[in-house]
């Protein structure tokens, strides 16, 4: 259950982490080493204009841990090897509100008049 801190304003670092995690073009991962150390990171593609990028970028661990504890980010299925475990990090989806469609009033059907009542002269 999220506490009051999770509903409060995000710090600048937390907001920046959420912005990166929500960007589908930048998959974020957390690597948990056998000694317990965690490293959140993503791949920054090479920017042809500036010549920068083409490397992994670490995210602030404290901000990521606070977001995870608050339920704002979630970890995917683990990929384990002897020295570390890696998880995909994604933004938590808020629970969807139940879909409530407006119910339109159904008009009463028009009264049906028999052909005899309209004077058509059909015999029974």
Backbone as CSV, one residue per row, in Angstrom:
resi,resn,N_x,N_y,N_z,CA_x,CA_y,CA_z,C_x,C_y,C_z
1,UNK,0.843,-1.183,0.000,0.000,0.000,0.000,0.882,1.238,0.000
2,UNK,0.729,2.152,-0.953,1.552,3.345,-0.990,1.300,4.227,0.217
3,UNK,2.377,4.822,0.714,2.246,5.709,1.865,2.014,7.140,1.398
4,UNK,1.965,8.069,2.366,1.696,9.467,2.036,2.816,10.052,1.188
5,UNK,4.052,9.574,1.379,5.191,10.083,0.614,5.020,9.797,-0.878
6,UNK,4.454,8.648,-1.209,4.300,8.284,-2.623,3.257,9.146,-3.317
7,UNK,2.338,9.712,-2.569,1.318,10.572,-3.168,1.781,12.026,-3.225
8,UNK,2.899,12.330,-2.540,3.405,13.698,-2.516,4.124,14.009,-3.829
9,UNK,4.565,15.249,-3.955,5.300,15.663,-5.140,6.583,14.866,-5.277
10,UNK,6.978,14.610,-6.496,8.225,13.918,-6.775,9.386,14.904,-6.723
11,UNK,10.566,14.415,-6.335,11.759,15.246,-6.430,12.131,15.361,-7.903
12,UNK,13.052,16.257,-8.202,13.483,16.426,-9.588,14.120,15.146,-10.118
13,UNK,14.911,14.482,-9.289,15.557,13.235,-9.721,14.520,12.150,-9.982
14,UNK,13.513,12.036,-9.117,12.460,11.034,-9.299,11.649,11.312,-10.559
15,UNK,11.328,12.572,-10.801,10.575,12.937,-12.000,11.376,12.619,-13.256
16,UNK,12.681,12.870,-13.212,13.536,12.571,-14.357,13.600,11.070,-14.607
17,UNK,13.707,10.279,-13.527,13.732,8.822,-13.670,12.420,8.331,-14.272
18,UNK,11.282,8.826,-13.781,9.987,8.406,-14.324,9.851,8.767,-15.800
19,UNK,10.358,9.933,-16.171,10.308,10.347,-17.577,11.082,9.360,-18.438
20,UNK,12.252,8.940,-17.978,13.079,8.000,-18.737,12.423,6.620,-18.776
21,UNK,11.897,6.163,-17.635,11.274,4.837,-17.571,10.043,4.769,-18.464
22,UNK,9.294,5.852,-18.560,8.070,5.862,-19.369,8.345,5.936,-20.864
23,UNK,9.557,6.281,-21.256,9.907,6.381,-22.669,10.168,4.973,-23.206
24,UNK,9.308,4.474,-24.072,9.414,3.113,-24.595,10.668,2.913,-25.442
25,UNK,11.261,3.997,-25.944,12.469,3.875,-26.755,13.715,3.632,-25.915
26,UNK,13.600,3.801,-24.595,14.742,3.621,-23.700,14.432,2.555,-22.662
27,UNK,14.638,1.302,-22.952,14.379,0.283,-21.925,15.346,0.449,-20.752
28,UNK,14.782,0.433,-19.552,15.570,0.603,-18.326,15.647,-0.748,-17.628
29,UNK,16.817,-1.049,-17.082,17.036,-2.304,-16.376,17.667,-2.013,-15.025
30,UNK,17.429,-2.909,-14.067,18.151,-2.862,-12.795,18.906,-4.177,-12.683
31,UNK,20.181,-4.059,-12.346,21.018,-5.226,-12.133,21.298,-5.324,-10.644
32,UNK,20.960,-6.466,-10.066,21.203,-6.721,-8.645,22.352,-7.716,-8.573
33,UNK,23.476,-7.258,-8.049,24.665,-8.096,-7.955,24.572,-9.029,-6.755
34,UNK,25.416,-10.057,-6.749,25.369,-11.070,-5.682,25.650,-10.476,-4.310
35,UNK,26.359,-9.339,-4.235,26.612,-8.691,-2.943,25.486,-7.738,-2.534
36,UNK,24.410,-7.661,-3.329,23.256,-6.828,-2.995,23.255,-5.457,-3.645
37,UNK,24.343,-5.057,-4.275,24.404,-3.742,-4.919,23.477,-3.714,-6.128
38,UNK,22.734,-2.615,-6.263,21.795,-2.440,-7.372,22.267,-1.305,-8.267
39,UNK,22.080,-1.488,-9.573,22.429,-0.446,-10.531,21.319,-0.349,-11.561
40,UNK,20.647,0.797,-11.595,19.608,1.076,-12.586,20.292,1.768,-13.766
41,UNK,19.995,1.328,-14.991,20.645,1.940,-16.143,19.807,1.756,-17.408
42,UNK,20.175,2.533,-18.411,19.550,2.420,-19.733,20.609,2.734,-20.781
43,UNK,20.347,2.338,-22.012,21.256,2.603,-23.110,20.897,3.929,-23.761
44,UNK,21.873,4.823,-23.836,21.675,6.105,-24.527,22.227,5.958,-25.937
45,UNK,21.365,6.043,-26.963,21.852,5.877,-28.337,22.749,7.047,-28.745
46,UNK,23.540,6.818,-29.753,24.447,7.834,-30.275,23.643,8.931,-30.958
47,UNK,23.914,10.168,-30.593,23.283,11.329,-31.212,24.214,11.821,-32.314
48,UNK,23.791,11.711,-33.558,24.637,12.076,-34.688,24.981,13.559,-34.685
49,UNK,24.075,14.379,-34.167,24.315,15.824,-34.166,25.407,16.245,-33.210
50,UNK,25.405,15.662,-32.013,26.390,16.060,-31.004,27.553,15.082,-30.895
51,UNK,27.371,13.878,-31.442,28.422,12.876,-31.317,28.491,12.266,-29.931
52,UNK,27.484,12.520,-29.110,27.479,11.993,-27.750,26.520,10.819,-27.664
53,UNK,26.741,9.974,-26.685,25.877,8.829,-26.464,26.585,7.548,-26.846
54,UNK,25.798,6.526,-27.164,26.376,5.237,-27.496,26.965,4.560,-26.276
55,UNK,26.291,4.733,-25.126,26.820,4.162,-23.891,25.674,3.901,-22.909
56,UNK,25.968,3.121,-21.879,25.004,2.915,-20.805,25.068,4.098,-19.852
57,UNK,23.913,4.488,-19.346,23.828,5.602,-18.409,23.189,5.090,-17.129
58,UNK,23.856,5.341,-16.007,23.328,4.926,-14.714,22.329,5.963,-14.213
59,UNK,21.272,5.493,-13.588,20.275,6.370,-12.969,20.543,6.422,-11.473
60,UNK,20.102,7.474,-10.788,20.336,7.571,-9.346,19.614,6.452,-8.587
61,UNK,20.384,5.604,-7.935,19.834,4.431,-7.254,18.843,4.822,-6.166
62,UNK,19.148,5.869,-5.392,18.255,6.268,-4.298,16.890,6.684,-4.825
63,UNK,16.868,7.460,-5.902,15.594,7.913,-6.474,14.816,6.718,-7.036
64,UNK,15.505,5.803,-7.693,14.840,4.622,-8.251,14.289,3.736,-7.138
65,UNK,15.063,3.553,-6.071,14.594,2.741,-4.943,13.366,3.359,-4.283
66,UNK,13.342,4.689,-4.158,12.166,5.358,-3.575,10.937,5.163,-4.467
67,UNK,11.115,5.269,-5.776,9.995,5.067,-6.709,9.501,3.626,-6.652
68,UNK,10.414,2.674,-6.524,10.024,1.264,-6.441,9.287,0.997,-5.134
69,UNK,9.792,1.539,-4.026,9.134,1.346,-2.730,7.751,1.989,-2.705
70,UNK,7.592,3.084,-3.433,6.302,3.783,-3.483,5.338,3.150,-4.479
71,UNK,5.804,2.165,-5.246,4.919,1.514,-6.212,4.792,2.253,-7.521
72,UNK,5.670,3.220,-7.797,5.593,3.986,-9.037,6.284,3.280,-10.195
73,UNK,7.281,2.425,-9.896,7.909,1.601,-10.922,7.866,0.152,-10.461
74,UNK,7.828,-0.763,-11.414,7.760,-2.193,-11.105,8.867,-2.917,-11.871
75,UNK,9.229,-4.088,-11.355,10.269,-4.901,-11.972,9.629,-6.060,-12.712
76,UNK,10.200,-6.384,-13.859,9.695,-7.486,-14.666,10.282,-8.816,-14.227
77,UNK,10.202,-9.795,-15.106,10.715,-11.127,-14.826,12.236,-11.092,-14.710
78,UNK,12.800,-11.850,-13.760,14.256,-11.828,-13.586,14.983,-12.661,-14.637
79,UNK,16.160,-12.186,-15.010,17.104,-12.940,-15.827,18.316,-13.146,-14.924
80,UNK,18.583,-14.402,-14.569,19.582,-14.694,-13.552,20.813,-15.346,-14.158
81,UNK,21.975,-14.918,-13.673,23.202,-15.648,-13.935,23.949,-15.738,-12.598
82,UNK,25.051,-16.468,-12.494,25.659,-16.716,-11.183,26.048,-15.460,-10.395
83,UNK,26.390,-14.372,-11.056,26.863,-13.195,-10.342,25.832,-12.092,-10.182
84,UNK,24.735,-12.161,-10.925,23.775,-11.055,-10.882,22.417,-11.491,-11.396
85,UNK,21.429,-10.664,-11.087,20.072,-10.841,-11.593,19.648,-9.517,-12.207
86,UNK,19.081,-9.562,-13.403,18.664,-8.348,-14.100,17.160,-8.369,-14.297
87,UNK,16.536,-7.208,-14.070,15.092,-7.040,-14.224,14.836,-5.880,-15.168
88,UNK,13.799,-5.978,-15.963,13.326,-4.850,-16.760,12.503,-3.962,-15.834
89,UNK,12.710,-2.663,-15.911,11.994,-1.692,-15.081,10.941,-1.018,-15.945
90,UNK,9.727,-0.914,-15.428,8.678,-0.206,-16.162,7.838,0.603,-15.184
91,UNK,7.129,1.553,-15.720,6.267,2.386,-14.887,5.048,1.574,-14.464
92,UNK,4.653,1.746,-13.216,3.465,1.053,-12.713,2.234,1.707,-13.316
93,UNK,1.304,0.907,-13.685,0.039,1.418,-14.223,-0.920,1.626,-13.068
94,UNK,-1.532,2.797,-12.995,-2.533,2.971,-11.941,-3.716,2.050,-12.204
95,UNK,-4.376,1.587,-11.149,-5.528,0.723,-11.383,-6.569,1.454,-12.212
96,UNK,-7.071,0.782,-13.194,-8.046,1.399,-14.089,-9.377,1.564,-13.372
97,UNK,-9.983,2.700,-13.588,-11.317,2.930,-13.038,-12.296,2.034,-13.786
98,UNK,-13.290,1.536,-13.100,-14.259,0.693,-13.800,-14.953,1.487,-14.903
99,UNK,-15.133,0.831,-16.006,-15.775,1.472,-17.148,-17.266,1.568,-16.887
100,UNK,-17.765,2.784,-16.903,-19.198,2.994,-16.681,-19.763,3.685,-17.901
101,UNK,-20.508,2.955,-18.651,-21.136,3.517,-19.831,-22.485,4.105,-19.455
102,UNK,-22.816,5.262,-20.024,-24.126,5.822,-19.730,-25.215,4.928,-20.312
103,UNK,-26.248,4.771,-19.562,-27.369,3.939,-20.006,-28.408,4.867,-20.614
104,UNK,-28.656,4.670,-21.893,-29.641,5.496,-22.575,-31.028,4.924,-22.305
105,UNK,-31.973,5.817,-22.129,-33.352,5.379,-21.925,-33.864,4.782,-23.234
106,UNK,-34.470,3.643,-23.140,-35.027,2.979,-24.315,-36.461,3.450,-24.471
107,UNK,-36.789,4.068,-25.611,-38.164,4.556,-25.780,-39.138,3.378,-25.875
108,UNK,-40.310,3.628,-25.375,-41.355,2.597,-25.447,-41.747,2.414,-26.907
109,UNK,-42.015,1.179,-27.308,-42.401,0.967,-28.709,-43.740,1.636,-28.996
110,UNK,-43.884,2.066,-30.225,-45.143,2.696,-30.633,-46.239,1.630,-30.621
111,UNK,-47.449,2.017,-30.258,-48.526,1.036,-30.248,-48.770,0.495,-31.657
112,UNK,-49.019,-0.767,-31.747,-49.266,-1.415,-33.039,-50.772,-1.455,-33.253
113,UNK,-51.172,-0.950,-34.377,-52.591,-0.964,-34.702,-52.820,-2.065,-35.712
114,UNK,-53.809,-2.794,-35.509,-54.096,-3.891,-36.445,-54.611,-3.325,-37.757
115,UNK,-54.487,-4.118,-38.798,-54.976,-3.677,-40.094,-56.482,-3.460,-40.079
116,UNK,-57.214,-4.257,-39.309,-58.655,-4.106,-39.202,-58.993,-2.760,-38.589
117,UNK,-58.209,-2.341,-37.581,-58.493,-1.088,-36.916,-58.240,0.084,-37.864
118,UNK,-57.406,-0.107,-38.860,-57.144,1.000,-39.764,-58.098,0.988,-40.952
119,UNK,-59.029,0.085,-40.934,-60.061,0.106,-41.974,-59.650,-0.540,-43.274
120,UNK,-58.821,-1.506,-43.249,-58.400,-2.161,-44.482,-59.422,-3.177,-44.949
121,UNK,-60.257,-3.608,-44.069,-61.331,-4.465,-44.475,-60.948,-5.943,-44.619
122,UNK,-59.886,-6.342,-43.989,-59.546,-7.765,-44.043,-60.462,-8.542,-43.137
123,UNK,-60.900,-9.658,-43.641,-61.785,-10.512,-42.835,-60.934,-11.520,-42.099
124,UNK,-61.386,-11.870,-40.945,-60.655,-12.853,-40.152,-61.024,-14.243,-40.518
